[in-house]
């Protein structure tokens, strides 16, 4: 029997662009599942070694964080953060938004480092992660925990309350256009 490193639920239907905040929430679920896949891949490599399943898992992690994660961050930068900053009055919330914007920059920098060993593994040029790779992968994954919690618990509820249905529909349409969906 072949043991596979897989990401259950990656291909389940999600929220549509007509519900942009539900879509953002679903993206957070996919981030968590992709980070979980990365963790399981690392354990798999230590237990079973590198094989086609491990290389496919690395490709899955690469695909998510190369394509979907940057689009998700852009959604937040364009549609969630600006209205919260523009409303004024709540300095705690504004400070949190500015922190999350800095997080996006740090996440991109850490992803640039983390993707290198994953890409080498996916291409068969690397058979295991060295301790330095493990450190880079830890640093990348660690930057998501507080970030997601703050968005889920504070930022998304505040933005949902601030944006009326017309604004949310416009947000969803723009998100679809940037992804080439008609």
C-alpha positions as CSV (number, residue, x, y, z in Angstrom):
1,X,0.0,0.0,0.0
2,X,1.3,3.4,-1.0
3,X,1.2,6.2,1.6
4,X,0.5,9.6,0.2
5,X,1.0,13.0,1.5
6,X,-2.3,14.7,0.4
7,X,-4.4,17.7,1.2
8,X,-7.9,16.6,1.7
9,X,-10.6,19.1,0.8
10,X,-8.4,21.3,-1.5
11,X,-10.8,20.8,-4.4
12,X,-14.1,21.3,-2.5
13,X,-16.4,24.0,-3.8
14,X,-16.0,27.3,-1.9
15,X,-17.8,30.5,-1.6
16,X,-18.3,32.6,-4.7
17,X,-17.4,36.1,-5.6
18,X,-20.9,37.2,-4.7
19,X,-19.9,36.6,-1.1
20,X,-16.4,38.1,-0.9
21,X,-16.1,37.8,2.9
22,X,-17.1,34.2,2.8
23,X,-14.5,33.7,0.1
24,X,-11.8,35.5,2.2
25,X,-12.8,33.1,5.1
26,X,-12.5,30.1,2.8
27,X,-9.0,31.4,1.7
28,X,-7.9,31.4,5.3
29,X,-9.1,27.7,5.6
30,X,-7.0,26.9,2.5
31,X,-4.0,28.7,4.0
32,X,-4.3,26.6,7.2
33,X,-4.7,23.4,5.1
34,X,-1.7,24.3,3.0
35,X,0.4,25.0,6.1
36,X,-0.8,21.7,7.5
37,X,0.3,20.0,4.3
38,X,3.7,21.6,4.6
39,X,4.0,20.3,8.1
40,X,2.9,16.8,7.1
41,X,5.3,16.8,4.2
42,X,8.2,17.6,6.5
43,X,7.2,14.7,8.8
44,X,6.7,12.4,5.8
45,X,10.2,13.2,4.5
46,X,11.7,12.3,7.9
47,X,9.6,9.1,8.1
48,X,9.4,7.8,4.6
49,X,11.8,9.9,2.5
50,X,11.3,11.6,-0.7
51,X,9.1,10.0,-3.4
52,X,6.5,11.0,-6.0
53,X,3.9,11.7,-3.3
54,X,6.3,14.0,-1.4
55,X,7.2,15.9,-4.6
56,X,3.5,16.3,-5.4
57,X,2.8,17.7,-2.0
58,X,5.6,20.2,-2.4
59,X,4.1,21.2,-5.8
60,X,0.7,21.7,-4.1
61,X,2.2,23.9,-1.4
62,X,4.1,25.9,-4.0
63,X,1.0,26.3,-6.2
64,X,-1.0,27.7,-3.3
65,X,1.5,30.1,-1.9
66,X,2.7,31.2,-5.4
67,X,-0.7,31.9,-6.8
68,X,-3.6,32.0,-4.4
69,X,-2.0,33.5,-1.4
70,X,-0.7,36.7,-3.2
71,X,-4.2,37.2,-4.7
72,X,-5.7,36.9,-1.2
73,X,-3.3,39.4,0.2
74,X,-4.1,41.7,-2.7
75,X,-7.8,41.4,-1.9
76,X,-7.2,42.5,1.6
77,X,-4.9,45.3,0.6
78,X,-7.4,46.7,-1.9
79,X,-10.8,46.0,-0.3
80,X,-10.5,45.3,3.4
81,X,-7.7,47.5,4.8
82,X,-8.4,50.8,3.0
83,X,-12.0,51.4,4.3
84,X,-10.9,50.5,7.8
85,X,-8.1,53.0,7.7
86,X,-10.3,55.7,6.0
87,X,-13.0,55.5,8.7
88,X,-10.8,57.0,11.4
89,X,-11.7,57.1,15.0
90,X,-10.5,53.6,16.0
91,X,-6.7,53.9,16.4
92,X,-6.4,50.4,17.8
93,X,-8.0,49.0,14.7
94,X,-5.9,51.2,12.4
95,X,-2.7,50.1,14.2
96,X,-3.7,46.5,13.7
97,X,-4.3,47.1,10.0
98,X,-0.9,48.7,9.6
99,X,0.6,45.7,11.4
100,X,-1.2,43.3,9.0
101,X,0.1,45.3,6.0
102,X,3.7,44.9,7.4
103,X,2.9,41.2,7.9
104,X,2.1,40.8,4.1
105,X,5.5,42.2,3.3
106,X,7.2,39.9,5.7
107,X,5.2,36.9,4.5
108,X,6.3,37.6,0.9
109,X,9.9,37.8,2.0
110,X,9.7,34.6,4.0
111,X,7.9,32.8,1.2
112,X,10.7,33.8,-1.3
113,X,13.1,32.0,1.1
114,X,10.8,29.0,1.9
115,X,9.9,28.3,-1.7
116,X,13.5,27.5,-2.7
117,X,13.9,24.2,-0.9
118,X,10.3,23.3,-1.7
119,X,10.9,23.9,-5.4
120,X,14.1,21.9,-5.3
121,X,12.2,19.0,-3.6
122,X,9.4,19.2,-6.2
123,X,11.9,19.0,-9.0
124,X,13.8,16.1,-7.5
125,X,17.0,18.1,-6.9
126,X,16.6,17.8,-3.1
127,X,15.7,14.6,-1.2
128,X,15.3,16.0,2.3
129,X,15.3,19.3,4.1
130,X,18.5,20.3,5.8
131,X,18.3,22.0,9.2
132,X,18.7,25.4,7.6
133,X,15.7,24.6,5.3
134,X,13.6,23.6,8.4
135,X,14.4,26.9,10.0
136,X,13.3,28.8,6.9
137,X,10.1,26.8,6.7
138,X,9.4,27.3,10.4
139,X,9.8,31.1,10.0
140,X,7.5,31.2,7.1
141,X,4.7,29.1,8.7
142,X,5.0,31.0,12.0
143,X,4.2,34.4,10.5
144,X,0.7,33.2,9.7
145,X,-0.7,32.3,13.2
146,X,-1.3,35.7,14.7
147,X,-2.0,37.3,11.3
148,X,-4.9,35.0,10.5
149,X,-6.3,35.2,14.0
150,X,-6.3,39.1,13.9
151,X,-8.0,39.1,10.5
152,X,-10.6,36.5,11.5
153,X,-11.4,38.0,15.0
154,X,-11.1,41.7,14.4
155,X,-10.5,42.9,10.8
156,X,-13.0,40.9,8.8
157,X,-15.9,41.6,11.2
158,X,-15.1,45.3,11.3
159,X,-14.9,45.5,7.5
160,X,-18.1,43.5,7.0
161,X,-19.9,45.9,9.3
162,X,-18.5,48.9,7.5
163,X,-19.1,47.8,3.9
164,X,-22.7,47.8,2.7
165,X,-24.0,45.2,0.2
166,X,-23.3,47.3,-2.9
167,X,-19.7,47.8,-1.8
168,X,-19.3,44.1,-1.1
169,X,-20.8,43.2,-4.5
170,X,-18.3,45.6,-6.2
171,X,-15.5,44.0,-4.2
172,X,-16.5,40.6,-5.3
173,X,-16.7,41.6,-9.0
174,X,-13.3,43.2,-8.8
175,X,-11.8,40.1,-7.1
176,X,-13.3,38.0,-10.0
177,X,-11.9,40.3,-12.7
178,X,-8.4,40.1,-11.2
179,X,-8.6,36.3,-11.4
180,X,-9.9,36.3,-14.9
181,X,-13.4,35.0,-13.9
182,X,-16.3,36.5,-15.8
